[in-house]
Each structure stands twice: as structure tokens, then as C-alpha cells.
Amino acid sequence: MNREKYLKNLIEAKYGNVRAFSEHIKLPYTTVRSILSRGLMNAKMGNIIKICNGLGIYLEDIININNSIINKITTTAVQLSSEKQYQLYNYSIKLSHSENNLDSFACTKIRTLGFVSAETGEIQIGDKLAETVNYYGSVPEYNYVLKVNGNSMAPILENNQIIFVKKLDGNYIYSGQIVIALLNDHAFVKKIDIGKGRISLISLNSECSPVNISRNDEFIIQGIVII
């Protein structure tokens, strides 16, 4: 696997697509796409460092790609079944929590508005459902916080997990992003899949069928889930 393919795989695994990643690191989409197609050797070092920082990897991981532990893990993971990949992911999360003791993170009081369904299309918000919870970790820029109800978005979004939501405010939606979507008076947290002449809401759990949007549906994107 060459360096460019390696980076693209990491970008798509973490952000869904190159465009969403470009927006996150505040680097033009055309610049990132050019780096991935023309090669790192033709790119500015500052842009390469931005890409590495956005992916949470070191520059050395790209230079010594064949010996990179991340590359070895990725190479192994793609050979596993979906079930084994989920097990590997969940185990890595447990390792991360044990290595980065929660006590080392600042505790932030976060107020949730209620629940949004990952499965049945219900949204439950209001003063009676709102609660203040302790959150450990980095808090992103957000407009409101909800809790996930259901397991169709596991392992990325687990049942009862809190999610930070950013309103659109004129921003574009890209295929692969996780969104809060209103569909015919129902609300879902799903990954959006945008193709030529079609839009679908996709679950990460392969046992759940996609929700296809027709022209007769009332469909609104309420916000983007910040992961």
C-alpha cells in the first residue's frame, strides 16, 4: 500500500470522505485531493502536517509506512469479517480508556435535551427528559446535545451515548456524514448516503435496512453529529 492510498483509507474510515475531512482541517478540498492523487512528494510540508494532525498520526507514520503500526493494524483489520472488525474496534476503545484514565480528562457538565432514535424514528426532548451529565474529554463546538436511543449505529454510536450536534447554518451536507434527519415527522440519527438522484439514511449495523428518501417525503437535515 502506498502512502496516498494509506492516507485516503484513514480519511474515509474517520470522516467518511475527503471533502468532510478537508473542511475539518480547514484545507481546501482541491488541495487535499491533489495531494492524494499527485503524491506527497509534490505537497507542501505544512499541508502534510495538517493532514497528519487531522488524522491523529505522526509524520513518521507516513515516512516509514511499511513499519507503521497503524498500517499493520489497518492491513490486518481489512482481512477480518465485519463481526471481528467490530470486536477489534470495541477492544481498541477499551484499551484507549484504560490507557487514558478518565481522571486525566477534564470533567465538563453537559446538558442533554433528550433522546433521538437510531432505529424507530422517534425524538423525545423537553424539560422532563433534559438532564445534566458529566462528560470526560474534549468538547467540540456544538449547538445542542442529545442521547442515542438504539443500537443501529453501533459501534460508532452506542445506545445511550451522548452526541454533539451542530446546526447546518448554510453548511453543505456530504455523503458519509452522520446527521440528525427529520423524515415525515420522524427523527433519525443516521449516516447519509447521497448518490445521483437518490438519498438514503444508512445504519452502521448491517442487519438494519437503509431508509430510502422519495420525492414525496418531507425531509429535513436538522444538524450534523460531531464525532
N, C-alpha and C positions, 0 to 999 in steps of 0.2 A: 504494500500500500504506500503510495507516495504522500508527500506532506499535504498537498492540496486536498486530496481525497480524504485524508485523515481529519483535516480541519472541517471539511464540509460535513462529514459524518457526525462530528461532535456538535456542530452548529445545529443540524437538523434534530439531533437527539435532545438537545437542551432547549431550543427555541422554536422548533417546528419548521422554519425555513430561513433562508438567508436574509430576506427583507426584514423580518421581525428582529433578527439579530442585529442587523445594521442600524436599525432605529434605536435599539437598546444601547449600543456602544457609541451612538451619535457619529457614525461614519457613513458617508453616502453609500447607498446600495450599489451603485455602479462601481465604486471603488472596491468594495468587498468582492463583488462578482468578478471584477477584473483580476484581483489577486488570486482568486481560486482557479481562474481559467488560464491566466498567463504565467502564474508561478510566483512563489515568494521571492525569488531572486531578483525580480523586477519591481518589488514593492519597497516603499519607504519603511525604515526600521520603526518609526513612530507608529505607523498603521499596524504593523505586525504585533507590536507590543499591545496596542489597543485590543486587537483580536484575542491575544493570549489572556489579557486581563478579563475580557468579557466571558471567556470560556473557563476561567479559573485554572489555567495551566501555566507552566513556566516556559520561557523561550527555549530552554534546554530540551523540553519535551518534543519540540519540533525539530531542533537541530539533530538530536540523537533519536530520531523517531523509531528506529529498529529496536533500540534498547529501552524505549519509554514504557514504563509500567502501565500507563493509561492505554497505550496502543495494544499492549499484551492483553489487558483486561477486555478491551473492545473486541479484539480478534477472537478471544475465547467466547465472549458473550454472544456474538452473532451466530455461533455454531450451536447454541443451546435452543431447546424448544421454548415456546412462549412461557410455559409454566415455570421452567427452570430460570428463565430470564427474570421473571417476577420474584422468584426466590432469591436470586442474586442481588436484585435491586433492594429488596427488603432487608437483606443481611447487611448490605453496604450502609443503609440508613442506620441500622442498629450500631454498627461499628463507628459511624460518624458521631452518634450521640454519646457513645461510651468514651471516645477519644476526646471529644469536645464537651466536657462535662457541662451540663446546663447551668451550673453555678457560675461558669465563666462568662455567660452571656448576661447582658443587662435584662432585667425584668421590666416589661412595659405593660401598663394597664390598657387593654384594648376593649372597646365596647362593640359588641356584635348586635346587629339589628334583628337577627332571626335566622331562618333556615331557607336554603334553596335546594331543590331536589336534583339529584343526579340521575333519577330514574323515572318518577311518576309525573313530573311536571308541576309540582306544587311549590309555592313560595309562601312562607309563613313569617311575617315580620310584624312588629308592633311593640309597644311598651311592655306588654306582658311577656314577650319572648326575648326581649333585649336583655343582655347580661354583660357584665364586665369580667373579663378573664385575664389571667396572667399569660403574657406571650414572651418567650425567650428567643432572642435572635434579632437580626436586622429587620427593621420595619421599613418597607418601601413607601413611596409616595402613593397615596390611595384616597378614594372618596368615601368608601364605606366598607364594612366588614360583614361577612355572612358566615354561616356554618353549612357544611355539606351534609345532605341527608341522602344516604345510599352509597353503594359501592361500585357503581358502573364506571366511575372514573379512577378507580384504583389501578395501579399503585401510586399514581401521581397525587390524586386527591382521595383521601380516605374518608370513610363515614365519620361525621362529627368534627372533621378538620376545619379550622377557620381559614378563610380565603380573603385576600385583599382585592378589592375591585376598583378599577379606575374607569370613570366615565369617558365616553368617546370624545366629546368636546371637539368634534371636527376631525379626529384622527381616523386613519384608514384601518379597515379590518383586513387581515391577511389570512389565507388558508393555513391551518395548523395552529392558530391561536385558540386558547381556551376562553370561552366567553360566557356571560350571562345573557341568555336569549329568551325573549318573550314570544311565544307562538300560540296564537288563538287563545289568549287568556291563561296559558300555561307558561311556567318558567322553568328553564333548564340551565344547568351548568354543564357545558359540553365543549368538545373540540369542533371548530367549524371547518368544514371541507368545502372549498369553493372551486368549482370547475366550470367549464364552458356551458353556460345556460343552465346550471344547476347549483343548488346549495344544500348541504346536508349537515346535520348535527351528529357527531360521532362519539361513541363511548370508547374508552380505552380498554374496557373489559370486552374481549372478543365475543363473549356469549350474548351481548346486548346488540340488538339490531340498530342500524342508523335511522335517524329521523329525517326523512326527506321533505324538503320545503317545496310547495307548489305555488303557482302564481295567485291562487285564490286564498292562500293563507295570509293572516295578519302576522307579520314577522318583524320584530324589532330587536336590535342588539342593544342591550341595556348597559353593558360595560365589558371590560377586558379583565380577566383574572391575572393578577400579578404574582408570578411564581418566583 
